[in-house]
Amino acid sequence: MTGEETVREFVRAFNERDLDAFEATLDPEVQLHSMKGIREGIPAARAWATREPVSYTHLTLPTSELV
């Protein structure tokens, strides 16, 4: 999978709440930089994507162009 394909699949999986596919796009050493700091690893990324009470289950990542 090319880098662009990986990004597109990440966005698709996140927007469709396909958490298994979301995880599959991530490197095991992924670092997500959020407003509450850096989250490291796939379990932390999944927790970020599904956290409560402020859940991102209604958030989508719009894309118009990848460069």
C-alpha positions in Angstrom: 0.0 0.0 0.0 1.4 3.4 -0.9 1.6 6.2 1.6 -1.4 8.0 -0.1 -3.5 4.8 0.0 -2.7 4.3 3.7 -3.8 7.9 4.5 -7.0 7.4 2.5 -7.7 4.1 4.3 -7.0 5.7 7.6 -9.5 8.5 6.9 -12.1 6.1 5.5 -11.8 3.7 8.5 -12.0 6.6 11.0 -15.0 8.2 9.3 -16.8 4.8 9.0 -15.9 3.8 12.6 -14.2 0.7 11.3 -11.8 0.5 14.3 -10.1 -2.8 13.1 -9.2 -1.2 9.8 -8.2 2.0 11.6 -5.8 0.1 13.7 -4.5 -1.8 10.6 -3.3 1.5 9.1 -1.2 2.4 12.2 2.4 1.6 12.9 2.8 -0.2 16.3 4.8 2.8 17.5 2.2 5.4 16.4 2.2 8.7 18.1 -1.0 10.9 18.1 -0.5 14.5 19.1 -3.7 15.6 20.7 -4.8 18.6 22.8 -4.2 16.5 25.9 -0.7 15.4 24.9 1.0 12.6 23.0 -0.7 9.2 22.9 1.6 6.4 22.0 0.8 2.9 20.6 -2.2 1.3 18.9 -4.2 0.8 22.1 -3.8 4.5 22.9 -4.9 5.5 19.4 -8.0 3.3 19.7 -8.8 4.8 23.0 -8.4 8.3 21.5 -10.8 7.4 18.6 -13.4 6.0 21.0 -13.0 8.0 24.2 -15.8 9.0 26.4 -17.6 11.2 27.4 -16.2 13.5 24.6 -16.4 10.8 21.9 -15.2 11.4 18.4 -17.9 9.0 17.1 -19.5 11.9 15.3 -16.3 13.5 14.1 -15.2 12.9 10.5 -12.0 13.8 8.7 -12.9 15.5 5.5 -10.4 15.4 2.6 -10.4 17.3 -0.6 -6.9 16.7 -1.8 -3.8 14.8 -0.7 -0.4 16.2 -1.8 
